Amino acid sequence: MGGKVKEQLNCDILICGAGLAGLSLAYRALKKGIWQRERIIIVDPIVKRENDKTWSFWQKTSGDFDDLIYKSWPRLLVFSNSGEEIPLNTGSYCYHSIRSVDFYEHVLAYLTSLENVQFLNERIVTLTSDHDCCRADTEYHTIKSVFAFNSIYKKPKLTNTAQYFLQHFKGVVIESSEVTMNKDVAYLMDYRTSQEHGTTFFYTLPLGSGKLFVEYTLFSKSLLDQVSYDQAISTYIKDILKLKKYKITHTEFGIIPMTDHQFERKHGNIINIGTIGGDTRGATGYTFTNVQKTISRILSSWKASEKPLPIKEGINAKQRMYDAILLNVLDDERYKGHELFCDLFRNAPADYIFKFLDAESSLSEDLRIILSLKPLPFVKALVKVAYSKLMQ
Ligand SMILES: Cc1cc2nc3c(=O)[nH]c(=O)nc-3n(C[C@H](O)[C@H](O)[C@H](O)COP(=O)(O)OP(=O)(O)OC[C@H]3O[C@@H](n4cnc5c(N)ncnc54)[C@H](O)[C@@H]3O)c2cc1C
């Protein structure tokens, strides 16, 4: 009795989740003159005002968010667990970072100025698609739309053989007058830390003016307690970076799934984008570039047919197979993650590796990468992956 009557809203395009994927899609579509007549509703319970993430990615051409790049590094290094310095041959790629706060501010300033875009700061409880209509329910509204783009992440139901690693990390920005690191060189993977919890490395980016971004990253199946991240960061700063006095000015914590689970791209008129749509590369957790590529495909399709589909997948069956094999090798632990990634960067040119991770490499380039690694663990993992696929 007396149940609250929800207000019904109707739109053409419903965007569920205003994070990287949802906002990139809306921004890029409208900037390109697509969806000017459509009514768009964007739903997210959180009003993004803080720098909750720093998105880094390699790139050799230009991108839609280049104006937002906070810092770039033309040179990259990897350090092995024993301290060997491995310079990366990045060819024409450059490594960039975008702070999420700059992205949110820029994108939201544009989108909130448009009359056909409405923001709802509410949590979507259910999202369904029936024939040509999608329906989302929040506590206060029922929203009906023709298409819905969903980036709300839920851990999927996994098969018995699926791998599900967590890439978990704590990152800090520190300021110190003792910083001597070359501002043009970033440490992509610095394994000079204990490997007792799985594949563990520091990711260290000089930001200039005595500032460093230092991130403690692990690939494993369970999280650590918060104190352990802090202790590892403090030890690394003191023992490896040799900084005695420093001040932490920013902290971020994150978890990215690294899995060979095949995410569903489409369900009726709901199109999944971002991590839930399979845009996170299983072997690395990198997502930014894949999200932008997926959006490019969605927008090309819309221009051609006024429909966001079909989407040719960037991370296709071949790449998913490679990721599944790599995750099985990591799981087996006979080829330790730190040795594997150092062998990879020592023996294969980094520009080939970036091309491979961007799903743009040819079979012969893939082979060069595969041959840079110890073969036996990969053959065993290949047999395991092939067997599990047969059993599905
Ligand atoms: C701290 C951190 C750092 C990262 N750094 C990098 C990096 O350097 N490079 C890289 O390539 N990738 C990185 N990633 C991975 C990936 O790029 C990000 O996770 C990225 O934000 C994924 O985009 P998304 O749109 O799928 O998810 P999100 O950006 O998380 O957006 C999802 C949105 O959905 C909203 N939401 C959740 N539940 C609901 C609900 N019920 N109703 C409505 N809205 C809801 C959330 O509030 C959020 O805004 C990082 C991830 C994290 C967590």
PDBQT file of the ligand as one rigid body, heavy atoms in Angstrom, charges set to zero:
ROOT
HETATM    1  C1  LIG A 401      42.681   3.405 -10.059  1.00  0.00    +0.000 C 
HETATM    2  C2  LIG A 401      42.637   2.861 -11.458  1.00  0.00    +0.000 A 
HETATM    3  C3  LIG A 401      43.647   3.211 -12.344  1.00  0.00    +0.000 A 
HETATM    4  C4  LIG A 401      43.612   2.709 -13.662  1.00  0.00    +0.000 A 
HETATM    5  N1  LIG A 401      44.627   3.051 -14.520  1.00  0.00    +0.000 NA
HETATM    6  C5  LIG A 401      44.579   2.621 -15.787  1.00  0.00    +0.000 A 
HETATM    7  C6  LIG A 401      45.596   2.990 -16.700  1.00  0.00    +0.000 A 
HETATM    8  O1  LIG A 401      46.589   3.634 -16.337  1.00  0.00    +0.000 OA
HETATM    9  N2  LIG A 401      45.475   2.613 -18.005  1.00  0.00    +0.000 N 
HETATM   10  C7  LIG A 401      44.420   1.874 -18.450  1.00  0.00    +0.000 A 
HETATM   11  O2  LIG A 401      44.348   1.580 -19.647  1.00  0.00    +0.000 OA
HETATM   12  N3  LIG A 401      43.477   1.450 -17.585  1.00  0.00    +0.000 NA
HETATM   13  C8  LIG A 401      43.531   1.804 -16.277  1.00  0.00    +0.000 A 
HETATM   14  N4  LIG A 401      42.554   1.404 -15.412  1.00  0.00    +0.000 N 
HETATM   15  C9  LIG A 401      41.534   0.462 -15.895  1.00  0.00    +0.000 C 
HETATM   16  C10 LIG A 401      40.382   1.154 -16.623  1.00  0.00    +0.000 C 
HETATM   17  O3  LIG A 401      40.849   2.052 -17.591  1.00  0.00    +0.000 OA
HETATM   18  C11 LIG A 401      39.471   1.904 -15.696  1.00  0.00    +0.000 C 
HETATM   19  O4  LIG A 401      38.959   1.025 -14.735  1.00  0.00    +0.000 OA
HETATM   20  C12 LIG A 401      38.337   2.582 -16.443  1.00  0.00    +0.000 C 
HETATM   21  O5  LIG A 401      37.803   3.561 -15.603  1.00  0.00    +0.000 OA
HETATM   22  C13 LIG A 401      37.272   1.599 -16.904  1.00  0.00    +0.000 C 
HETATM   23  O6  LIG A 401      36.254   2.318 -17.549  1.00  0.00    +0.000 OA
HETATM   24  P1  LIG A 401      34.729   1.920 -17.361  1.00  0.00    +0.000 P 
HETATM   25  O7  LIG A 401      33.934   2.976 -17.991  1.00  0.00    +0.000 OA
HETATM   26  O8  LIG A 401      34.544   0.497 -17.743  1.00  0.00    +0.000 OA
HETATM   27  O9  LIG A 401      34.491   1.943 -15.771  1.00  0.00    +0.000 OA
HETATM   28  P2  LIG A 401      34.427   3.214 -14.825  1.00  0.00    +0.000 P 
HETATM   29  O10 LIG A 401      35.305   4.289 -15.314  1.00  0.00    +0.000 OA
HETATM   30  O11 LIG A 401      34.661   2.693 -13.438  1.00  0.00    +0.000 OA
HETATM   31  O12 LIG A 401      32.917   3.700 -14.964  1.00  0.00    +0.000 OA
HETATM   32  C14 LIG A 401      31.834   2.948 -14.474  1.00  0.00    +0.000 C 
HETATM   33  C15 LIG A 401      30.837   3.927 -13.875  1.00  0.00    +0.000 C 
HETATM   34  O13 LIG A 401      29.663   3.217 -13.481  1.00  0.00    +0.000 OA
HETATM   35  C16 LIG A 401      29.158   3.852 -12.319  1.00  0.00    +0.000 C 
HETATM   36  N5  LIG A 401      28.265   2.925 -11.648  1.00  0.00    +0.000 N 
HETATM   37  C17 LIG A 401      28.575   1.862 -10.884  1.00  0.00    +0.000 A 
HETATM   38  N6  LIG A 401      27.444   1.258 -10.449  1.00  0.00    +0.000 NA
HETATM   39  C18 LIG A 401      26.413   1.958 -10.971  1.00  0.00    +0.000 A 
HETATM   40  C19 LIG A 401      24.984   1.816 -10.898  1.00  0.00    +0.000 A 
HETATM   41  N7  LIG A 401      24.422   0.831 -10.217  1.00  0.00    +0.000 N 
HETATM   42  N8  LIG A 401      24.225   2.712 -11.562  1.00  0.00    +0.000 NA
HETATM   43  C20 LIG A 401      24.784   3.715 -12.301  1.00  0.00    +0.000 A 
HETATM   44  N9  LIG A 401      26.120   3.884 -12.404  1.00  0.00    +0.000 NA
HETATM   45  C21 LIG A 401      26.920   3.017 -11.740  1.00  0.00    +0.000 A 
HETATM   46  C22 LIG A 401      30.409   4.172 -11.512  1.00  0.00    +0.000 C 
HETATM   47  O14 LIG A 401      30.156   5.199 -10.549  1.00  0.00    +0.000 OA
HETATM   48  C23 LIG A 401      31.358   4.620 -12.616  1.00  0.00    +0.000 C 
HETATM   49  O15 LIG A 401      31.333   6.012 -12.788  1.00  0.00    +0.000 OA
HETATM   50  C24 LIG A 401      42.558   1.860 -14.090  1.00  0.00    +0.000 A 
HETATM   51  C25 LIG A 401      41.584   1.488 -13.170  1.00  0.00    +0.000 A 
HETATM   52  C26 LIG A 401      41.628   1.964 -11.866  1.00  0.00    +0.000 A 
HETATM   53  C27 LIG A 401      40.553   1.494 -10.896  1.00  0.00    +0.000 C 
ENDROOT
TORSDOF 0
